[in-house]
Amino acid sequence: MSQGSQDINQQFIDGGVIPGQLVSQDAVSKTYVDGQNAELNADISSAAASAAAAQGAINTHEASATAHSAAAITYSGAVAASNVRQAIDQTDQRVSTIVAGAGASNTEILDARQPASGAPFTVLRDRLNNTDAQLAETAQEFDKRGVNIEKFIDLVIDDDWSAAIQAAHDSLDSNGGSIFVPPSTYTVKSEILITKNFVEFFGSGKASVIQNIGITDTFHFQNNERCSISNLSIRGNGGAYGVGATNGNAIVQDNSRHNKFTEVYIEYNGGHGIFNKNTNVCTYIDKCYITQNYGDGVNSISTTGHQNGNNLSIVNTAIFNNSGDGVAWSAASLNISGGVLEFNKKAGIHIDCLSANQDAFGVFIAGVYFENNIGGQIKFSSGTSPSRSLQGGEISGNLFLGNHSDSSGETSLIVGYGNSNFSALGAVHIGYNSYLALGPVVVNNIMLDQSAFTTHILMIGSTSLYNISGSAKLSEHNETITLSVLSQTGIPSAAPYITDNFYAQPTKVCYFPIPIQSDAKIVNIKVPIDTTATSYTINLSLMRADPTSSAGLASVGTKTQNVTTSGRTTVSWDFSPYHRVLKGNTYYLKVEITSVVGGAFMVIYDVPVVVN
């Protein structure tokens, strides 16, 4: 350092003035610099204190439970609000105002607020909340109703739900319960064994399908009672008429009682639709569809020692296109009401005492539509040693269409099979049915002795009369018409029925009109009389209305019989072989009583006239 520099430095330290070469610059001294540094340090300390205070405020804000409310957050946007809470509230109010104030100008919103029944909700939100509550309640109720088979999906192997469905059954307690089959197709390869009482399987209609692709039966009810299946489809793996199916029966009842099947679709199985074996009583089948099965639609054939079909009721059920009989039955009490039995390859209904080797009791068949059942619409069969019988029944109000023609060309309506050993006993009555046949209809091989077996037949669409073959006791197509007396004096027009004592009439004559709807033959007339007279003569005249006659009637036949006993008597007038009556004519039976001896009263009851 030169001598001059040293002098300047010393002068600076000593607080002297900077030499002239620093002209235009302020004089600087140590004292000045120290003062500036002190001011700077004070500013730094103040800044540090402010930073510490800010950090404390931040920490306090983060720890606060209320500092983050929507009202504490500022907002800037499309909604006129200063904080987030105001923005939310105003938006919510705006939506409610839109819905509540839509009026008739917004049909879709109004419809959305309107429930299926009852008053509309004020705002859509209220209805949605209500719907959520209902769904939650429904879900809880649904859980109460039954066990969903999909709960056991872990047991499904190779798409075989047999174990899962069996597990659903096995999970029920001793009081039974309900098992739900959702709308889907669930294949099984093994039978589901139902051994508990009060078990209900239910689905969602035909969309809920149990399909058997194995070689076993599908549902097997065993040693239990009061079970049911409803709204479910039980399907095999066959084709039309069940051909090619590998599985067995859709439903087997094995010593199972009081079961009910409602709206069950039973199709394409390799065996029977419903098969009752061993002892089964009180089976109720309602609104089911049983079709395309390789066996019978319903099979309840009793075997010796068992009554497999006691109290079998089939109501409003369609049984059609099965390879066997529509219904094969023999036991006690068969009720088939309404529904359809058609296009089954064997009989529509087969009352099979031959296979059962025992009598059948109590048949009621009414309101059923029969069509083109190949083995006969209704078929009876019996054994030969001993002979078997159907005891008691009613077959009426049915419609028979397209009856089966056998090899001889005869059309079989009701077929008795085997031999004349089969008999109908105990007031079996074939009542008024309608028959739409294209050819002669045969009621054959049915023994009718000891029976109140009468047929009332309306023939439509055919000019052929009914014929009888085999050993039947019926004479052609017999129809019993019951006549009621309308007048005691002259030709009746609108006279009241007679209800008083015929004996008191001075002229004991009455007329019975005979309704003739088509050309026919009168076979027999029976006049039942009850009197205290000890003897009298009854004169019967068959009269035809004849406007050319002065009396207005022409006699076409007479019969006179002397009666010498009191009490109830039936006077029978047989026409040998018949008397033909023609459509378009009006006929009357005139009954005249003469030569009355003794007594105080005489009553003539309704008169049956047998025509064909």
LOLO-311177 format. One record per residue (C-alpha): residue in one letter; x, y, z. Coordinates in steps of 0.02 Angstrom, whole numbers, plus 32768, in hexadecimal, padded with zeros to 4 digits. Example, Ala and Ser with C-alpha at 12.3 -4.5 7.8 and 13.67 -1.06 7.14 Angstrom:
<atoms>
A82677F1F8186/S82AC7FCB8165/
</atoms>
This chain:
<atoms>
M800080008000/S804580AB7FD4/Q805B81318054/G7FC5818F800E/S7F4F80FD801E/Q7F8580DD80CD/D7F61819080F9/I7EB2818780B0/N7E8C80E5810C/Q7EC7812E81AF/Q7E6181C78192/F7DC5815B8171/I7DE180FB8210/D7DFC819A8270/G7D5681DC822B/G7DA8825781BB/V7D6782968117/I7D8882398077/P7E0F82928016/G7DED82FD7F80/Q7DF982717F04/L7D4E82387F46/V7D0182DD7F19/S7C4482CE7EED/Q7C3082417F6E/D7BF38259801E/A7C72824E80A2/V7C6881A480F3/S7CA28175819D/K7C9B80D88207/T7C1E81278277/Y7BA7813D81E5/V7BB7808A81AB/D7B9880458257/G7AFA80AC8262/Q7AB9806981C0/N7ADC7FB681F6/A7A7D7FD18297/E79E4800F8238/L79EC7F7881C4/N79F67EFE8255/A795D7F4F82A3/D78FA7F388201/I792C7E8281F8/S78F57E6382AB/S784B7EB48288/A78327E4881ED/A785D7DAC824F/A77DE7DD982D5/S77567DF38251/A777F7D4B8200/A77737CF582A8/A76CA7D4682C8/A768C7D10821B/Q76C67C5E8239/G76687C5D82DE/A75CA7C988288/I75DE7C0F8205/N75F57B8A828A/T755D7BCB82E8/H74F57BC78246/E75287B16821E/A74F97ADB82CC/S74507B3382CD/A73AD7ACA82C0/T73497B5A827A/A73C27BB9820F/H73977B4F8173/S72D97B648170/A728D7B9480CA/A72607C3D8111/A73187C5D8137/I73507C3C8083/T73447CCC800C/Y72F37CAF7F64/S72FA7D047EBC/G72987CBF7E29/A71F37CB97DC6/V71867CB77E63/A71747D5D7EBD/A71C47D2C7F62/S72587D607FCD/N727B7CB58018/V72647BFF7FEA/R71D17BE48060/Q716E7C6E8010/A71957C287F64/I71597B787F95/D70BB7BB77FE9/Q708C7C227F56/T70AB7B957ED9/D70417B1B7F42/Q6FB57B9B7F4C/R6FC07BB57E92/V6FAA7AFA7E6D/S6F167AED7EE4/T6EC87B867E96/I6EDA7B3C7DE9/V6E837A997E1B/A6DFF7AE67E8B/G6DD77B6E7E10/A6DD97B067D71/G6D1B7B047D69/A6CD17AC17CCA/S6D637AFB7C62/N6DD67A6A7C8F/T6D7879C57C7C/E6E0F79587C9A/I6E3579A67D43/L6D7F799E7D76/D6D7878E57D46/A6E1578C37DAA/R6DC5790F7E45/Q6D2678A67E31/P6D2877FA7E87/A6CC577657E45/S6C3877947EBB/G6C1278227F30/A6C3C78DB7F2E/P6CD7791D7ED5/F6D71794D7F39/T6D977A077F4C/V6E4879F47F08/L6E9D79677EAD/R6F1D79527F37/D6E9479207FB2/R6E5878967F3E/L6F0978567F23/N6F2478507FDE/N6E8077F57FF3/T6EB0777A7F6B/D6F5677567FBF/A6EFA77318061/Q6E8276BD8008/L6F0F76617FB2/A6F6676488058/E6EC5760880A6/T6EA575958012/A6F557550801D/Q6F3C752A80D5/E6E9574D880B4/F6EE074758024/D6F6774358097/K6EE073FB810E/R6E86739B8084/G6F0C73228058/V6FBA72E88032/N7003731D7F8B/I705772897F35/E70E172FF7EF8/K7119730E7FAC/F716972637F91/I71BD728C7EEB/D726572517F30/L7221719E7F24/V720571AB7E69/I728071407E07/D728071387D4A/D71DE719C7D45/D718671157DAC/W711371667E2D/S70D870C27E7A/A714270D37F17/A7118718B7F2C/I705C716E7F23/Q706A70D77F96/A70CC71428011/A704471C6800C/H6FC671408040/D703A70F780C4/S705571A48110/L6F9D71AD8143/D6F6D717F81F4/S6EED70FB8224/N6E5F71768202/G6E8C717F814A/G6E90722480EF/S6E9B72758044/I6F2072647FBF/F6F2C72E87F37/V6F6572C27E86/P6F9173677E2F/P6F6773847D77/S6FF073237D20/T701472727CE3/Y706571FD7D63/T709D71557D20/V709F70BC7D90/K70E2700C7D78/S70A36FBB7E19/E6FF96FB57E6B/I6FC8702F7EF4/L6F876FCA7F86/I6F0170227FEC/T6EE76FCD8094/K6EB0705C8104/N6DFD7094811D/F6DBB713E80EA/V6E3F715D8065/E6E1371DB7FDF/F6E7571F37F3D/F6E4472917EE1/G6E8772F47E4F/S6E5973857DDF/G6DF273247D61/K6E2F72CE7CC5/A6ED173337CCA/S6F0872D17D65/V6F42722A7D1C/I6F85718B7D6A/Q6FC471247CD7/N6FF5706F7CF1/I707D70367C7A/G70A86F9A7CDF/I70576EEE7CE9/T6FF46EFF7D8B/D6F4C6F477DBF/T6F4F70017DE5/F6EE8701E7E85/H6EC96F8A7EF8/F6E516FA87F8A/Q6E646F1B8006/N6E0D6EF380AC/N6DD06FA580C6/E6D37701280B5/R6CF470C0808C/C6D7C70F08013/S6D6771597F76/I6DB471987ED6/S6D7872377E83/N6DA872AC7DF5/L6E35723C7DBB/S6E6771E07D1C/I6EA5712C7D2B/R6EF170F97C87/G6F47705F7C44/N6FBC70547BB0/G6F4970007B32/G6EF4703C7A95/A6E4070357A5C/Y6DDA6FB77AC1/G6E746FA17B30/V6ECF6F3B7AAD/G6F8A6F2D7AD0/A6F816F677B85/T6FFD6F117BF9/N6FAF6F497C9D/G6F1F6EF57CF5/N6E816F3E7D43/A6E746FF67D67/I6E1D6FDE7E10/V6E106F3E7E75/Q6DA26F307F0E/D6DD76E9C7F77/N6D696E85800F/S6D4F6F41800D/R6CA96F92803B/H6C4770348027/N6CBC70837FA9/K6C8F71117F34/F6CD571437E8A/T6CA171ED7E46/E6CD4723C7DA1/V6D5F71BF7D84/Y6D9E71A37CD3/I6DD070EC7CBD/E6E1D70CB7C12/Y6E8F705A7BAC/N6EAE6FD97C34/G6ED96F247C12/G6E596EDD7C8B/H6DB26F177CD0/G6D8F6FCB7CF6/I6D4F6FA17DA4/F6D5E6EEF7DE3/N6D086EB47E82/K6D4A6E127EC9/N6D2B6DB57F6A/T6CAC6E0E7FD8/N6C846EBF7FA3/V6BE46F197FD0/C6B9E6FC67FB1/T6C0570087F21/Y6BCB70AF7EDD/I6C0470E77E2F/D6BCC71967DFE/K6BEC71FD7D61/C6C8171947D2A/Y6CC3716F7C7C/I6CF770BA7C65/T6D3270987BB6/Q6DB470417B47/N6DDC6FB97BC5/Y6E096F087B8E/G6D986EB77C10/D6CED6EEA7C50/G6CC56F9C7C7F/V6C8A6F617D2A/N6C986EAC7D60/S6C3D6E717DFC/I6C206DB87DDD/S6C056D5C7E80/T6C566CB57E9D/T6C136C2E7F10/G6C206C697FC2/H6C396D207F95/Q6BC86DB07F65/N6C3D6E1B7EFF/G6BC06E987EC0/N6B3E6EAE7F49/N6AF16F5B7F44/L6B496F957EA6/S6B0C70417E6F/I6B41708E7DCA/V6AF8713B7DAE/N6B0971B07D18/T6BA371537CDC/A6BDE71377C29/I6C1F70867C09/F6C4D706C7B54/N6CCA70207AD9/N6D086F987B4E/S6D3E6EED7B0C/G6CD36E937B8E/D6C286EB77BD7/G6BFA6F657C0A/V6BC16F237CB4/A6BD26E6C7CE5/W6B766E497D87/S6B236DC47DF1/A6AFD6DDC7EA8/A6A766E3B7F07/S6A3B6EEB7EDD/L6A746F3B7E3C/N6A426FEF7E1B/I6A6F703F7D74/S6A1F70E97D5B/G6A40715F7CCC/G6ADF715F7C66/V6B1571057BC8/L6B4070507B9E/E6B7670447AE9/F6BED6FF27A6D/N6C2E6F727AE8/K6C696ED47A8F/K6C026E657B01/A6B606E8F7B5A/G6B2F6F397B9B/I6AF96EEA7C40/H6B196E327C61/I6ABD6DE47CF3/D6B2B6D4B7CFD/C6AE66CC47D6E/L6B466C437D08/S6BF26C7D7D41/A6BB26CA57DEF/N6B566BFE7DFD/Q6AD66C517E6C/D6A376CB77E5F/A6A336D737E48/F69BD6DE37EA9/G69786E917E8F/V699D6EEB7DEB/F696D6F9F7DC6/I699F6FE27D1B/A695170887CEB/G6974711E7C7D/V6A0970CE7C25/Y6A3970E87B6F/F6A6970417B1E/E6AB6703A7A71/N6B0F6FB57A09/N6B4D6F447A93/I6B816EAD7A2D/G6B516E257AA9/G6AA46E6D7AC8/Q6A6A6F067B22/I6A3B6EA57BBF/K6A6F6DF07BCF/F6A3A6D6A7C4B/S6A986CC87C5D/S6A846C367CD5/G6AC86B8D7D00/T6A7D6AE57CD4/S6A886A867D76/P6A3F6AD07DDA/S69E36B547D79/R69F66C077DB4/S697E6C997DB3/L69706D557DBB/Q68FC6D7C7E4A/G68A86E267E4E/G68CB6EBE7DE4/E68956F4F7D77/I68D46F7C7CCA/S687F70187C8A/G689570C47C3F/N692B70907BD6/L695370B17B20/F699570207AB7/L69E4704D7A0F/G6A3A6FE67989/N6A216F3C79D9/H6A976EB079B0/S6A706E367922/D6AA96D83793D/S6AD86D0178BB/S6A216CD97897/G69FB6D8E7871/E69936DA8790C/T69B06E47796E/S69CE6E277A26/L698B6EA27AA1/I69856E387B3D/V69DF6D937B2A/G69C86CFA7B96/Y6A626C8E7B83/G6A866BD87BA4/N69DF6B7F7BAC/S692F6B887BEE/N69696B687CA0/F697B6C227CBA/S68E06C6E7D05/A68A56D177D3E/L684A6D0C7DE3/G68016D7F7E64/A67AD6E097E00/V68346E357D84/H67E56EBF7D1E/I681D6F017C76/G67C36FA77C6E/Y67B1702F7BED/N684E703D7B83/S686F70877AD8/Y68BC701B7A50/L690A706579B5/A69316FC77954/L69466FA9789C/G69056EF8789B/P68A26E7B7902/V68D06E7E79BB/V68DD6DDA7A18/V68C16DB27ACE/N68FC6D007AD1/N69236C6D7B43/I68D96CBC7BDE/M68636C547C48/L67DD6CC67C8C/D67706C4F7CEF/Q674A6C7F7DA2/S67736D317D71/A671B6DD67D5E/F67886DF37CC6/T672F6E6A7C4F/T67746ED17BC2/H673D6F7E7B8E/I678E6FA97AE9/L678970427A7A/M67C8701A79CB/I681470AB7969/G685A70A678BA/S682A6FF4788D/T67966F9C7840/S67C86EF27882/L676D6EA67915/Y67CD6E5D79A4/N67EB6DA2799D/I68106D207A20/S68826C8B7A0A/G68C26C027A79/S685C6BCC7B0F/A68166C747B41/K67676C737B89/L673F6D1E7B42/S66D06D227AA9/E67276D907A2A/H67346E467A65/N66B86E587AF2/E66876EFF7B3A/T66106F0F7BCB/I65A06FA87BC5/T65426FD07C65/L649470167C44/S643070807CBD/V6373708D7CB0/L633871387C76/S627C71277C69/Q61E970B97C9D/T616E70FC7C1E/G6192710B7B66/I6231713B7B0B/P62A5719E7B7E/S62DF724B7B4E/A631672A67BEA/A62BC72447C71/P6315722C7D19/Y635F71887D55/I62E771157DB1/T630D710B7E69/D626670D47EB0/N6211702B7EC2/F61ED6FE17E16/Y616A6F727E65/A60F970077E88/Q60EC70377DD0/P6043700A7D86/T60966FDA7CE2/K613A6F897D09/V619B6FBC7C6C/C624270147C5E/Y62BB703B7BD2/F637970367BD2/P63D270937B45/I646370327AF8/P64F070A57ABC/I653870647A18/Q65D270C379DD/S65FE7051794B/D65C36FB378F4/A65C26F297977/K65746E8679AE/I650C6E6F7A4B/V65426DCF7AA1/N64E76DCF7B47/I64736E377BB4/K645B6E1A7C6E/V63CD6E677CD2/P63E56E637D91/I63436E697DF5/D63236E6D7EB0/T62706E537EEC/T62036E087F73/A618A6DC67EF0/T617E6D097EF0/S61686CFA7E34/Y61606D697D9A/T61816D6A7CE0/I62086DD77C92/N61F96E077BDB/L62956E4E7B87/S62906EA57ADE/L63206EEA7A7A/M62D96F847A23/R631B6FF37999/A62DF70A47983/D627370A878E5/P6222714D78B3/T61B570F17833/S6161708D78BE/S60CC70D67916/A611A70A779BD/G61C270ED7989/L6216704779AF/A622C6FA47953/S624D6F0179AE/V62E76EA37972/G62E16E1679F4/T62866DDB7A8F/K62A06D697B23/T62226D327BA7/Q624C6CDB7C4A/N61E06CA67CDE/V622F6CBF7D88/T61EB6C5F7E1D/T62636C937EA7/S626C6D307F10/G630A6D907F3B/R63946DC37EC4/T63946D727E18/T63F06D947D76/V63966D6E7CD5/S64146D4C7C4A/W63EE6D627B92/D64706D0E7B24/F64726D367A6B/S64AC6CA07A06/P65256CC679C0/Y65016D8279C5/H648D6E0B798A/R64DC6E8D7919/V64B96F44793D/L64E96FCF78C7/K6538707778E7/G64BE710778CF/N642970AB7919/T63E170C379C8/Y63BB70277A2C/Y635D70087ACD/L63426F757B41/K628D6F6D7B75/V626A6F127C19/E61B66EE77C44/I617E6E897CE0/T60D66E2E7CE1/S60796DAA7D47/V60C16DE57DEC/V608E6D7B7E83/G60A96DB97F35/G612F6E2B7F75/A613B6EE47F9C/F61CF6F257F38/M62326F067E9A/V62D46F5C7E64/I63306F4A7DBE/Y63E76F797DC9/D645E6FB77D41/V64626F3E7CAF/P65066F007C62/V65046EE37BA6/V65976E867B58/V65C06EB97AA5/N664F6E9E7A2E/
</atoms>
